[in-house]
Structures are given as structure tokens and as C-alpha cells.
């Protein structure tokens, strides 16, 4: 498997998303990938719990190993939280990004794995009460059920990935001033050619149908922003639609711009002393 043969997974969400639930799915996927690909040795919730508990007791003396691991873990958590906040802000902004890209590797041009999240071109308003909209909980159950039962994704996860750097990119249309991004969180990049041996996994959250969005009164549809060539991608390496889009590059053009998060999360391993994680001691402080 290489960058010329991406793994494509249709998450089958349809038109059930609001901008808020779309943002929640993206950040949950980010947390999920960080843990599943061993960039953080604990789930996001556990990492946050142990780091916060340790911060409350910073005045208490601890071993050099424990303090060093705390600095590493808290820095990783801080950068991951910055990424989460900036992604939520962009997705809930005037114009939703077309794509969120999560890259794992020493640098973007030497990345080992790339997860490309194709986002809907539009979402329901948060205050919309359409019966088409599903709850966050229901959508997340559906999404993660698809992920954990995907044989193709299991193939990718079968090979472990050592701790490395985690980068986040967003792709936006150059159609209007509504596509501006927060320059404090993202910086413009011309783009990168992904390594030929990089694994590319495409997670598709898009829908072909736009009919149900009429239920949102005064919903603004910008025809120059809407991608008129939406494609429902299947869970297949050999789907004929693969030739219609190129996932081997992250490249800014006259039509689209890519932005890279100002924050980079450095992956890390657990620190154990006498067969036990030092984080267990933090919870006892």
C-alpha cells in the first residue's frame, strides 16, 4: 500500500451534521488517531485527567523521571488541545474547511501516514430542528463503529507506528473573504508532495444530497464554494472513482489554499518504573 493506492472509507453520515457536530467528529477522530497510532500512550481523557491531577500537586517533590515525563506529557496535551480548539473554531466559522488533514511523521514531507478527512460542503445550522439531524452521540457511534469494523483500517493499524510528530492541515476554497482563517492558529503553506511510501487514508464525511438543507431558513448557499463534483467513495482500494481525485499531494492552487496548524504534537511513550506507569503515582498525590 502506498500513496498511489489510498484507503478510502465512506463514513455514511449523510446530511445529519450541524457545524457543531461536524467539529466534534473531527476532534474525536484526531483524539482517536493520536491514541490508536500510539502517539499518546493513553486515551485523551486519561491523559487529561492525569496531567491535570499532577498540575494540582506541582509543589510536591517527585522523581526526576516523573517530572521529565510530566513535562513531555503536558506539552503534548497542550499542543493537542490548541489543535482541537483551532479546528472547532474554523469548522464553526463562516465557511467550513473542505478538508482536514492529519499527518504523522518527522516532517510533513517525510510523513509515514496521512489521514485526509473530507468534510461536507455545508452543514445544518446548530439551531436547526430538522428531523434529518442526528444527535452527536448517535453520529459518533455510527462513525466509530464503521472505523473499528473496517478491515482496511485494521490492515493499516496492524503495523505499529513509533512516536513521531503529528501535524494538522486544513484546506479552504479561495472563493470569498469568508474563507479567511485565524492566522494565530494556522499558517499558509504552498503544499507538500507526500512520500510514495506514505500510507494515505481518506475518511469521507460528505454527502451528495443538498435537498434537506432547505429546512434551515435563510441558509446561505454560496454556489462558488460548493463542489459540484461530489463523489461517494466506497470502502475499496480498487474503486474506479479513485482516479478522479489525487490524494498524494497537499498543494495550494488558484482555487484552494492549504493552511498548517501552528502547533505540532510530539508523540511520546509511557514511562514505567518497576513495571508501573508513573501516571499511577500522579493520581495518588
C-alpha positions as CSV (number, residue, x, y, z in Angstrom):
1,X,0.0,0.0,0.0
2,X,1.4,3.4,-0.9
3,X,0.3,7.0,-1.6
4,X,-0.9,5.9,-5.1
5,X,-3.4,3.5,-3.6
6,X,-5.2,5.3,-0.8
7,X,-7.6,3.6,1.6
8,X,-11.0,5.2,1.3
9,X,-13.7,4.9,4.0
10,X,-17.1,6.3,3.5
11,X,-18.4,7.1,7.0
12,X,-22.1,7.1,5.8
13,X,-23.1,10.2,7.7
14,X,-25.4,11.6,5.0
15,X,-26.9,15.0,5.8
16,X,-27.2,14.6,9.5
17,X,-24.5,17.1,10.6
18,X,-24.6,20.5,12.1
19,X,-21.4,22.6,12.1
20,X,-21.1,21.8,15.8
21,X,-21.5,18.0,15.4
22,X,-19.1,18.1,12.4
23,X,-16.5,19.8,14.6
24,X,-17.0,17.3,17.3
25,X,-16.5,14.4,14.9
26,X,-13.3,15.9,13.6
27,X,-11.7,16.4,17.0
28,X,-12.8,13.0,18.2
29,X,-11.1,11.5,15.2
30,X,-8.0,13.4,16.0
31,X,-8.0,12.0,19.5
32,X,-8.8,8.6,18.3
33,X,-5.9,8.6,15.8
34,X,-3.4,10.0,18.3
35,X,-4.1,7.1,20.6
36,X,-4.6,4.3,18.1
37,X,-1.4,5.2,16.3
38,X,0.5,5.2,19.6
39,X,1.4,8.9,19.6
40,X,-0.1,9.2,23.1
41,X,0.2,6.1,25.3
42,X,-3.2,6.7,27.0
43,X,-6.6,7.8,25.8
44,X,-7.1,11.6,25.5
45,X,-9.5,11.6,28.5
46,X,-6.9,9.7,30.7
47,X,-4.1,11.9,29.6
48,X,-6.0,15.0,30.5
49,X,-7.0,13.5,33.9
50,X,-3.5,12.5,35.0
51,X,-1.9,15.7,33.7
52,X,-4.4,17.9,35.5
53,X,-4.0,15.9,38.7
54,X,-0.3,16.3,38.5
55,X,-0.6,20.0,37.9
56,X,-2.6,20.4,41.1
57,X,0.3,18.9,43.1
58,X,3.3,20.6,41.3
59,X,4.6,21.9,44.6
60,X,5.2,18.3,45.8
61,X,8.6,16.8,45.2
62,X,8.8,13.9,42.7
63,X,11.5,11.9,41.0
64,X,13.5,13.2,38.0
65,X,11.9,10.6,35.8
66,X,8.4,11.5,36.8
67,X,9.0,15.3,36.4
68,X,10.5,14.8,33.0
69,X,7.6,12.6,31.8
70,X,5.2,15.2,33.1
71,X,6.8,17.9,31.0
72,X,6.6,15.7,27.9
73,X,3.0,14.6,28.5
74,X,1.8,18.1,29.4
75,X,3.4,19.7,26.4
76,X,1.8,17.1,24.1
77,X,-1.6,17.7,25.7
78,X,-1.3,21.5,25.4
79,X,-0.5,21.2,21.7
80,X,-3.2,18.7,21.1
81,X,-5.7,21.0,22.9
82,X,-4.6,24.0,20.8
83,X,-5.2,22.0,17.7
84,X,-8.6,20.9,18.9
85,X,-9.7,24.5,19.8
86,X,-8.5,26.0,16.5
87,X,-10.2,23.2,14.4
88,X,-13.5,23.7,16.3
89,X,-13.2,27.5,15.6
90,X,-12.6,27.0,11.9
91,X,-15.3,24.4,11.4
92,X,-17.9,26.6,13.2
93,X,-16.8,29.7,11.3
94,X,-18.4,31.4,8.3
95,X,-17.0,28.8,5.8
96,X,-16.3,25.2,6.7
97,X,-13.0,23.8,5.5
98,X,-13.2,21.4,2.6
99,X,-10.7,19.0,4.2
100,X,-8.8,18.4,7.5
101,X,-5.6,16.5,7.1
102,X,-3.7,14.8,9.9
103,X,-0.1,13.8,9.1
104,X,2.2,11.6,11.2
105,X,5.9,11.7,10.6
106,X,9.2,13.5,11.4
107,X,8.2,16.3,8.9
108,X,5.3,16.8,6.5
109,X,7.5,15.8,3.6
110,X,8.6,12.6,5.3
111,X,5.3,11.6,6.9
112,X,4.5,7.9,7.3
113,X,0.8,8.2,7.5
114,X,-1.7,10.8,6.3
115,X,-5.4,10.8,7.3
116,X,-7.5,13.1,5.0
117,X,-10.9,14.0,6.4
118,X,-13.2,15.2,3.6
119,X,-15.8,17.5,5.2
120,X,-19.3,18.4,4.0
121,X,-19.6,21.5,1.8
122,X,-22.3,22.7,4.1
123,X,-23.9,21.8,7.4
124,X,-27.2,22.5,9.1
125,X,-27.3,25.4,11.5
126,X,-26.8,24.5,15.1
127,X,-30.3,25.8,16.0
128,X,-32.0,23.8,13.2
129,X,-34.6,21.3,14.3
130,X,-34.8,19.2,11.1
131,X,-35.6,15.5,11.7
132,X,-32.7,14.8,9.3
133,X,-30.2,15.8,12.0
134,X,-28.9,13.1,14.3
135,X,-27.5,13.6,17.8
136,X,-23.8,13.9,18.4
137,X,-23.9,10.6,20.3
138,X,-25.7,8.7,17.6
139,X,-23.4,10.1,14.8
140,X,-20.2,9.3,16.8
141,X,-21.4,5.7,17.5
142,X,-22.0,5.3,13.7
143,X,-18.7,6.8,12.7
144,X,-16.6,4.8,15.2
145,X,-18.5,1.6,14.5
146,X,-17.5,2.0,10.9
147,X,-13.9,2.6,11.8
148,X,-13.4,-0.2,14.2
149,X,-15.1,-2.8,11.9
150,X,-13.2,-1.7,8.8
151,X,-10.9,-4.4,7.6
152,X,-8.9,-1.9,5.5
153,X,-8.3,0.3,8.6
154,X,-7.3,-2.8,10.6
155,X,-4.7,-3.5,8.0
156,X,-3.2,0.0,8.5
157,X,-3.3,-0.3,12.3
158,X,-1.7,-3.8,12.2
159,X,1.7,-2.2,11.7
160,X,2.6,-0.1,14.7
161,X,3.9,3.4,14.3
162,X,6.6,4.7,16.7
163,X,6.0,8.1,18.4
164,X,6.7,10.9,16.0
165,X,5.2,14.3,15.2
166,X,1.6,15.0,14.5
167,X,0.7,17.8,12.1
168,X,-2.7,19.2,11.2
169,X,-3.7,21.0,8.0
170,X,-6.9,22.5,6.7
171,X,-8.0,23.1,3.1
172,X,-10.2,26.1,2.1
173,X,-11.6,27.5,-1.1
174,X,-10.3,30.8,-2.4
175,X,-13.9,31.8,-3.2
176,X,-14.6,34.7,-0.9
177,X,-13.4,36.6,2.1
178,X,-15.4,34.1,4.2
179,X,-12.6,31.6,3.7
180,X,-10.1,33.5,5.8
181,X,-8.5,31.6,8.7
182,X,-7.2,32.6,12.1
183,X,-3.6,33.4,11.4
184,X,-2.8,32.9,15.1
185,X,-3.6,29.2,14.7
186,X,-2.8,28.4,11.1
187,X,-0.2,29.5,8.6
188,X,-0.5,29.4,4.8
189,X,1.6,26.7,3.0
190,X,2.2,26.2,-0.7
191,X,2.0,22.5,-0.2
192,X,3.8,19.2,0.0
193,X,4.3,16.2,-2.2
194,X,3.6,13.2,0.0
195,X,6.2,10.4,0.1
196,X,5.4,7.5,-2.2
197,X,5.6,5.0,0.7
198,X,3.3,7.1,2.8
199,X,0.0,5.4,3.8
200,X,-2.9,7.6,2.8
201,X,-6.3,7.0,4.5
202,X,-9.3,9.1,3.3
203,X,-12.3,9.4,5.6
204,X,-15.3,10.8,3.7
205,X,-17.9,12.8,5.7
206,X,-19.5,14.3,2.6
207,X,-23.0,13.9,1.2
208,X,-24.3,14.2,-2.4
209,X,-27.8,15.4,-1.4
210,X,-28.3,19.1,-0.5
211,X,-32.1,19.0,-0.5
212,X,-32.7,18.8,3.2
213,X,-30.7,22.0,3.9
214,X,-33.7,24.0,2.7
215,X,-35.2,23.3,6.1
216,X,-32.8,25.9,7.5
217,X,-34.4,29.2,6.9
218,X,-32.0,31.9,5.5
219,X,-29.4,29.2,5.0
220,X,-26.9,30.9,2.7
221,X,-25.7,28.8,-0.2
222,X,-22.6,30.1,-2.0
223,X,-22.6,28.4,-5.4
224,X,-19.0,29.3,-6.0
225,X,-18.0,27.5,-2.8
226,X,-20.0,24.3,-3.4
227,X,-18.1,21.5,-5.1
228,X,-20.3,20.4,-7.9
229,X,-18.5,17.1,-8.4
230,X,-19.2,15.4,-5.1
231,X,-18.3,11.7,-5.2
232,X,-19.5,9.0,-2.8
233,X,-16.3,7.0,-2.2
234,X,-16.6,3.3,-1.2
235,X,-14.5,1.2,1.1
236,X,-12.4,-0.2,-1.7
237,X,-8.8,0.1,-2.9
238,X,-9.9,-0.5,-6.4
239,X,-12.8,1.8,-6.8
240,X,-12.9,3.4,-10.2
241,X,-13.6,6.8,-8.6
242,X,-10.1,6.9,-7.1
243,X,-8.8,8.3,-10.3
244,X,-11.0,11.4,-10.0
245,X,-9.1,12.8,-7.1
246,X,-5.5,13.0,-6.2
247,X,-4.6,12.4,-2.5
248,X,-0.8,12.2,-3.0
249,X,-0.4,16.0,-2.5
250,X,-1.3,18.8,-0.2
251,X,-0.9,21.7,-2.6
252,X,-2.3,25.2,-2.7
253,X,-3.6,26.4,-6.1
254,X,-5.6,29.3,-7.5
255,X,-8.7,27.6,-6.4
256,X,-7.8,26.3,-2.9
257,X,-5.4,27.1,-0.1
258,X,-3.8,24.9,2.5
259,X,-3.0,26.0,6.0
260,X,-0.9,24.3,8.6
261,X,-1.5,24.4,12.3
262,X,1.0,26.5,14.2
263,X,1.1,23.7,16.8
264,X,2.8,20.3,16.4
265,X,2.2,17.5,18.8
266,X,5.3,15.4,19.6
267,X,4.3,11.8,20.3
268,X,5.7,10.0,23.4
269,X,5.9,6.6,25.1
270,X,4.7,5.8,28.6
271,X,7.3,6.0,31.4
272,X,7.3,2.9,33.7
273,X,9.0,2.4,37.0
274,X,9.1,-1.1,38.4
275,X,6.6,-2.2,35.8
276,X,4.1,0.5,36.7
277,X,3.3,3.7,34.8
278,X,4.4,6.9,36.7
279,X,1.0,8.3,36.0
280,X,-0.4,5.9,38.6
281,X,1.6,7.8,41.2
282,X,0.3,11.1,40.0
283,X,-3.2,10.0,40.8
284,X,-2.1,9.2,44.3
285,X,-0.5,12.6,45.0
